[in-house]
Amino acid sequence: MDKEKSGKLIVTDAEGKIAGRLASRVAKFLLSGSRVIVLNSEKALISGNKKSILNEQRLSLEIGSIINPKHGPIHPRKPDRILSRMVRGMLPRTKTKGIDAYKRLRVYIGVPSEYSSQARQEIEDAKPKRAKAYYTEVGWVAKEIGWKGTD
């Protein structure tokens, strides 16, 4: 591993970026040893039809435990948790390097005051290729499945 990359802080903005591509790039940065901070998670984009995205999310919310809901899968509804869950899915979370990498990730709704003046790294791969009408914001999806929007 390159010593210059290890422990490096990467601050990126998710506004107007495709969530899946952003998550895969963030996962690569985390596995290389960098600490990654993602801002404006509610403004990340999901590609596809709004109805099909919403139906898919609602179907996944129906999956639960028969015994007790606290045992079952916990479904994220906040945009920051949705995006961090996407990144977690791209990490080897049962291995030590994946667990350590996930601990170096921070995802925020909006921009906290400590990061407002910090320089942000652009992730060119995550920029949308088509018109904005083809995409849905993660914040909208989160509100539709139960996020109140004030957290």
PyRosetta script that sets phi, psi and omega in degrees:
from pyrosetta import init, pose_from_sequence

init()
pose = pose_from_sequence("MDKEKSGKLIVTDAEGKIAGRLASRVAKFLLSGSRVIVLNSEKALISGNKKSILNEQRLSLEIGSIINPKHGPIHPRKPDRILSRMVRGMLPRTKTKGIDAYKRLRVYIGVPSEYSSQARQEIEDAKPKRAKAYYTEVGWVAKEIGWKGTD")
pose.set_psi(1, 139.5)
pose.set_omega(1, -179.6)
pose.set_phi(2, -70.9)
pose.set_psi(2, 129.5)
pose.set_omega(2, -176.5)
pose.set_phi(3, -69.2)
pose.set_psi(3, -27.1)
pose.set_omega(3, 179.3)
pose.set_phi(4, -68.4)
pose.set_psi(4, -33.2)
pose.set_omega(4, -177.9)
pose.set_phi(5, -80.9)
pose.set_psi(5, -27.5)
pose.set_omega(5, -175.5)
pose.set_phi(6, -69.5)
pose.set_psi(6, 130.8)
pose.set_omega(6, 178.5)
pose.set_phi(7, 78.1)
pose.set_psi(7, 3.0)
pose.set_omega(7, -179.2)
pose.set_phi(8, -70.8)
pose.set_psi(8, 139.5)
pose.set_omega(8, 178.9)
pose.set_phi(9, -94.1)
pose.set_psi(9, 125.6)
pose.set_omega(9, 178.3)
pose.set_phi(10, -118.9)
pose.set_psi(10, 119.2)
pose.set_omega(10, 176.7)
pose.set_phi(11, -109.3)
pose.set_psi(11, 123.9)
pose.set_omega(11, -178.9)
pose.set_phi(12, -132.5)
pose.set_psi(12, 155.1)
pose.set_omega(12, -179.1)
pose.set_phi(13, -107.5)
pose.set_psi(13, 129.6)
pose.set_omega(13, -178.3)
pose.set_phi(14, -88.3)
pose.set_psi(14, -2.2)
pose.set_omega(14, -177.1)
pose.set_phi(15, -62.8)
pose.set_psi(15, 121.0)
pose.set_omega(15, 178.1)
pose.set_phi(16, 74.9)
pose.set_psi(16, 13.0)
pose.set_omega(16, 179.1)
pose.set_phi(17, -104.7)
pose.set_psi(17, 149.9)
pose.set_omega(17, 177.1)
pose.set_phi(18, -75.8)
pose.set_psi(18, 125.8)
pose.set_omega(18, -170.7)
pose.set_phi(19, -59.9)
pose.set_psi(19, -44.0)
pose.set_omega(19, -177.4)
pose.set_phi(20, -66.0)
pose.set_psi(20, -44.3)
pose.set_omega(20, 178.8)
pose.set_phi(21, -67.0)
pose.set_psi(21, -39.6)
pose.set_omega(21, 177.0)
pose.set_phi(22, -62.2)
pose.set_psi(22, -43.7)
pose.set_omega(22, -178.9)
pose.set_phi(23, -63.3)
pose.set_psi(23, -39.2)
pose.set_omega(23, -179.6)
pose.set_phi(24, -68.6)
pose.set_psi(24, -38.7)
pose.set_omega(24, 177.5)
pose.set_phi(25, -67.2)
pose.set_psi(25, -41.3)
pose.set_omega(25, 178.6)
pose.set_phi(26, -62.9)
pose.set_psi(26, -41.2)
pose.set_omega(26, 178.6)
pose.set_phi(27, -61.3)
pose.set_psi(27, -40.4)
pose.set_omega(27, 177.3)
pose.set_phi(28, -63.1)
pose.set_psi(28, -43.8)
pose.set_omega(28, 178.3)
pose.set_phi(29, -61.1)
pose.set_psi(29, -42.8)
pose.set_omega(29, -179.3)
pose.set_phi(30, -64.1)
pose.set_psi(30, -42.1)
pose.set_omega(30, -179.7)
pose.set_phi(31, -69.4)
pose.set_psi(31, -22.6)
pose.set_omega(31, 176.9)
pose.set_phi(32, -81.8)
pose.set_psi(32, -4.6)
pose.set_omega(32, 175.6)
pose.set_phi(33, 105.4)
pose.set_psi(33, 2.0)
pose.set_omega(33, -179.4)
pose.set_phi(34, -82.2)
pose.set_psi(34, 155.6)
pose.set_omega(34, 170.5)
pose.set_phi(35, -95.7)
pose.set_psi(35, 132.9)
pose.set_omega(35, -175.0)
pose.set_phi(36, -122.6)
pose.set_psi(36, 133.5)
pose.set_omega(36, 176.1)
pose.set_phi(37, -120.9)
pose.set_psi(37, 123.4)
pose.set_omega(37, 180.0)
pose.set_phi(38, -110.0)
pose.set_psi(38, 125.8)
pose.set_omega(38, -178.7)
pose.set_phi(39, -107.1)
pose.set_psi(39, 160.2)
pose.set_omega(39, 178.0)
pose.set_phi(40, 54.2)
pose.set_psi(40, 49.8)
pose.set_omega(40, -177.7)
pose.set_phi(41, -63.7)
pose.set_psi(41, -26.9)
pose.set_omega(41, -178.7)
pose.set_phi(42, -71.9)
pose.set_psi(42, -13.3)
pose.set_omega(42, -178.6)
pose.set_phi(43, -102.3)
pose.set_psi(43, 7.5)
pose.set_omega(43, 174.7)
pose.set_phi(44, -71.4)
pose.set_psi(44, 155.5)
pose.set_omega(44, -174.1)
pose.set_phi(45, -110.2)
pose.set_psi(45, 144.3)
pose.set_omega(45, 172.6)
pose.set_phi(46, -116.4)
pose.set_psi(46, 129.9)
pose.set_omega(46, -177.8)
pose.set_phi(47, -83.4)
pose.set_psi(47, 145.4)
pose.set_omega(47, 177.2)
pose.set_phi(48, 127.0)
pose.set_psi(48, 178.3)
pose.set_omega(48, -179.5)
pose.set_phi(49, -73.6)
pose.set_psi(49, 136.1)
pose.set_omega(49, -178.0)
pose.set_phi(50, -58.4)
pose.set_psi(50, -42.3)
pose.set_omega(50, -178.7)
pose.set_phi(51, -63.3)
pose.set_psi(51, -44.9)
pose.set_omega(51, -177.3)
pose.set_phi(52, -69.3)
pose.set_psi(52, -36.5)
pose.set_omega(52, 177.0)
pose.set_phi(53, -63.0)
pose.set_psi(53, -46.3)
pose.set_omega(53, -179.0)
pose.set_phi(54, -65.7)
pose.set_psi(54, -41.3)
pose.set_omega(54, 177.8)
pose.set_phi(55, -63.0)
pose.set_psi(55, -41.0)
pose.set_omega(55, 179.0)
pose.set_phi(56, -63.2)
pose.set_psi(56, -42.7)
pose.set_omega(56, 178.5)
pose.set_phi(57, -64.7)
pose.set_psi(57, -42.7)
pose.set_omega(57, -179.3)
pose.set_phi(58, -66.8)
pose.set_psi(58, -36.6)
pose.set_omega(58, 176.2)
pose.set_phi(59, -64.5)
pose.set_psi(59, -39.5)
pose.set_omega(59, 179.6)
pose.set_phi(60, -68.9)
pose.set_psi(60, -27.2)
pose.set_omega(60, 178.0)
pose.set_phi(61, -71.1)
pose.set_psi(61, -22.9)
pose.set_omega(61, -179.7)
pose.set_phi(62, -75.8)
pose.set_psi(62, -17.8)
pose.set_omega(62, 179.5)
pose.set_phi(63, -74.1)
pose.set_psi(63, 124.1)
pose.set_omega(63, -178.3)
pose.set_phi(64, -154.5)
pose.set_psi(64, -175.3)
pose.set_omega(64, 179.8)
pose.set_phi(65, -90.0)
pose.set_psi(65, 142.1)
pose.set_omega(65, 177.6)
pose.set_phi(66, -74.4)
pose.set_psi(66, -36.9)
pose.set_omega(66, -174.4)
pose.set_phi(67, -73.2)
pose.set_psi(67, -57.9)
pose.set_omega(67, -176.4)
pose.set_phi(68, -155.5)
pose.set_psi(68, 134.4)
pose.set_omega(68, -177.4)
pose.set_phi(69, -59.7)
pose.set_psi(69, -27.3)
pose.set_omega(69, -179.3)
pose.set_phi(70, -70.2)
pose.set_psi(70, -17.2)
pose.set_omega(70, 177.7)
pose.set_phi(71, -85.8)
pose.set_psi(71, -27.7)
pose.set_omega(71, -171.1)
pose.set_phi(72, -73.1)
pose.set_psi(72, -178.7)
pose.set_omega(72, 177.8)
pose.set_phi(73, -64.3)
pose.set_psi(73, 135.9)
pose.set_omega(73, 178.0)
pose.set_phi(74, -91.8)
pose.set_psi(74, 122.0)
pose.set_omega(74, -175.5)
pose.set_phi(75, -98.9)
pose.set_psi(75, 121.1)
pose.set_omega(75, -179.6)
pose.set_phi(76, -71.3)
pose.set_psi(76, 140.0)
pose.set_omega(76, 177.5)
pose.set_phi(77, -119.5)
pose.set_psi(77, -19.8)
pose.set_omega(77, 178.0)
pose.set_phi(78, -82.7)
pose.set_psi(78, 143.5)
pose.set_omega(78, -177.3)
pose.set_phi(79, -58.7)
pose.set_psi(79, -37.2)
pose.set_omega(79, 179.5)
pose.set_phi(80, -66.9)
pose.set_psi(80, -37.1)
pose.set_omega(80, 178.3)
pose.set_phi(81, -72.4)
pose.set_psi(81, -35.3)
pose.set_omega(81, 177.7)
pose.set_phi(82, -62.5)
pose.set_psi(82, -46.1)
pose.set_omega(82, -178.4)
pose.set_phi(83, -68.9)
pose.set_psi(83, -39.8)
pose.set_omega(83, 179.0)
pose.set_phi(84, -68.7)
pose.set_psi(84, -30.0)
pose.set_omega(84, 176.2)
pose.set_phi(85, -68.7)
pose.set_psi(85, -34.9)
pose.set_omega(85, 175.3)
pose.set_phi(86, -62.8)
pose.set_psi(86, -42.7)
pose.set_omega(86, 179.3)
pose.set_phi(87, -66.1)
pose.set_psi(87, -41.8)
pose.set_omega(87, 179.9)
pose.set_phi(88, -60.0)
pose.set_psi(88, -34.3)
pose.set_omega(88, 178.2)
pose.set_phi(89, -67.4)
pose.set_psi(89, -18.5)
pose.set_omega(89, -179.3)
pose.set_phi(90, -100.9)
pose.set_psi(90, 4.9)
pose.set_omega(90, 177.7)
pose.set_phi(91, -109.8)
pose.set_psi(91, 150.1)
pose.set_omega(91, 173.8)
pose.set_phi(92, -76.3)
pose.set_psi(92, 80.2)
pose.set_omega(92, -166.9)
pose.set_phi(93, -70.6)
pose.set_psi(93, -11.6)
pose.set_omega(93, 177.1)
pose.set_phi(94, -92.8)
pose.set_psi(94, -10.2)
pose.set_omega(94, 178.5)
pose.set_phi(95, -95.9)
pose.set_psi(95, 157.0)
pose.set_omega(95, -177.4)
pose.set_phi(96, -59.3)
pose.set_psi(96, -41.7)
pose.set_omega(96, -178.6)
pose.set_phi(97, -66.5)
pose.set_psi(97, -32.7)
pose.set_omega(97, 177.3)
pose.set_phi(98, -71.9)
pose.set_psi(98, -39.7)
pose.set_omega(98, 178.2)
pose.set_phi(99, -64.7)
pose.set_psi(99, -44.7)
pose.set_omega(99, 178.3)
pose.set_phi(100, -65.0)
pose.set_psi(100, -38.6)
pose.set_omega(100, 179.7)
pose.set_phi(101, -64.9)
pose.set_psi(101, -42.8)
pose.set_omega(101, -178.9)
pose.set_phi(102, -64.6)
pose.set_psi(102, -30.7)
pose.set_omega(102, 177.8)
pose.set_phi(103, -68.6)
pose.set_psi(103, -21.0)
pose.set_omega(103, -179.7)
pose.set_phi(104, -88.4)
pose.set_psi(104, 3.1)
pose.set_omega(104, -178.5)
pose.set_phi(105, -97.1)
pose.set_psi(105, 135.7)
pose.set_omega(105, 172.7)
pose.set_phi(106, -132.8)
pose.set_psi(106, 127.4)
pose.set_omega(106, 179.3)
pose.set_phi(107, -123.2)
pose.set_psi(107, 132.2)
pose.set_omega(107, -175.9)
pose.set_phi(108, -124.7)
pose.set_psi(108, 149.4)
pose.set_omega(108, 169.3)
pose.set_phi(109, -88.3)
pose.set_psi(109, 124.7)
pose.set_omega(109, -176.7)
pose.set_phi(110, 75.3)
pose.set_psi(110, -159.1)
pose.set_omega(110, -179.5)
pose.set_phi(111, -124.6)
pose.set_psi(111, 111.6)
pose.set_omega(111, 175.7)
pose.set_phi(112, -64.0)
pose.set_psi(112, 153.5)
pose.set_omega(112, -174.6)
pose.set_phi(113, -60.5)
pose.set_psi(113, -31.6)
pose.set_omega(113, -178.5)
pose.set_phi(114, -71.0)
pose.set_psi(114, -17.9)
pose.set_omega(114, -180.0)
pose.set_phi(115, -110.3)
pose.set_psi(115, 3.5)
pose.set_omega(115, -175.8)
pose.set_phi(116, -67.1)
pose.set_psi(116, -32.6)
pose.set_omega(116, -178.1)
pose.set_phi(117, -100.4)
pose.set_psi(117, 0.1)
pose.set_omega(117, -177.3)
pose.set_phi(118, -81.0)
pose.set_psi(118, 143.6)
pose.set_omega(118, 179.1)
pose.set_phi(119, -67.6)
pose.set_psi(119, 140.0)
pose.set_omega(119, -178.0)
pose.set_phi(120, -111.7)
pose.set_psi(120, 140.7)
pose.set_omega(120, 178.9)
pose.set_phi(121, -90.0)
pose.set_psi(121, 129.1)
pose.set_omega(121, 177.7)
pose.set_phi(122, -81.9)
pose.set_psi(122, 136.5)
pose.set_omega(122, 173.9)
pose.set_phi(123, -107.7)
pose.set_psi(123, 101.0)
pose.set_omega(123, -173.5)
pose.set_phi(124, -66.1)
pose.set_psi(124, -33.1)
pose.set_omega(124, -177.7)
pose.set_phi(125, -62.4)
pose.set_psi(125, -27.8)
pose.set_omega(125, -172.7)
pose.set_phi(126, -88.4)
pose.set_psi(126, -1.4)
pose.set_omega(126, -179.9)
pose.set_phi(127, -71.8)
pose.set_psi(127, 142.2)
pose.set_omega(127, -179.3)
pose.set_phi(128, -69.7)
pose.set_psi(128, 145.7)
pose.set_omega(128, -178.6)
pose.set_phi(129, -96.1)
pose.set_psi(129, -21.5)
pose.set_omega(129, -177.1)
pose.set_phi(130, -113.1)
pose.set_psi(130, -177.8)
pose.set_omega(130, -180.0)
pose.set_phi(131, -64.5)
pose.set_psi(131, 154.0)
pose.set_omega(131, -176.3)
pose.set_phi(132, -64.1)
pose.set_psi(132, -19.3)
pose.set_omega(132, -179.6)
pose.set_phi(133, -66.7)
pose.set_psi(133, -19.2)
pose.set_omega(133, -179.7)
pose.set_phi(134, -83.1)
pose.set_psi(134, -2.8)
pose.set_omega(134, -173.5)
pose.set_phi(135, -123.1)
pose.set_psi(135, 157.2)
pose.set_omega(135, 177.9)
pose.set_phi(136, -124.0)
pose.set_psi(136, 138.5)
pose.set_omega(136, 179.5)
pose.set_phi(137, -77.2)
pose.set_psi(137, 145.0)
pose.set_omega(137, 179.5)
pose.set_phi(138, -63.4)
pose.set_psi(138, -35.3)
pose.set_omega(138, 178.7)
pose.set_phi(139, -61.4)
pose.set_psi(139, -39.1)
pose.set_omega(139, 178.3)
pose.set_phi(140, -66.1)
pose.set_psi(140, -44.7)
pose.set_omega(140, 178.8)
pose.set_phi(141, -61.7)
pose.set_psi(141, -42.9)
pose.set_omega(141, -179.7)
pose.set_phi(142, -61.5)
pose.set_psi(142, -41.6)
pose.set_omega(142, 178.4)
pose.set_phi(143, -65.8)
pose.set_psi(143, -36.2)
pose.set_omega(143, -179.6)
pose.set_phi(144, -69.4)
pose.set_psi(144, -26.7)
pose.set_omega(144, -178.2)
pose.set_phi(145, -102.2)
pose.set_psi(145, 6.6)
pose.set_omega(145, 170.7)
pose.set_phi(146, 128.2)
pose.set_psi(146, 0.8)
pose.set_omega(146, 178.0)
pose.set_phi(147, -78.0)
pose.set_psi(147, 134.7)
pose.set_omega(147, -177.3)
pose.set_phi(148, -79.4)
pose.set_psi(148, -24.7)
pose.set_omega(148, 176.0)
pose.set_phi(149, 91.7)
pose.set_psi(149, -0.1)
pose.set_omega(149, -179.0)
pose.set_phi(150, -104.4)
pose.set_psi(150, -10.0)
pose.set_omega(150, -176.9)
pose.set_phi(151, -71.2)
pose.dump_pdb("model.pdb")
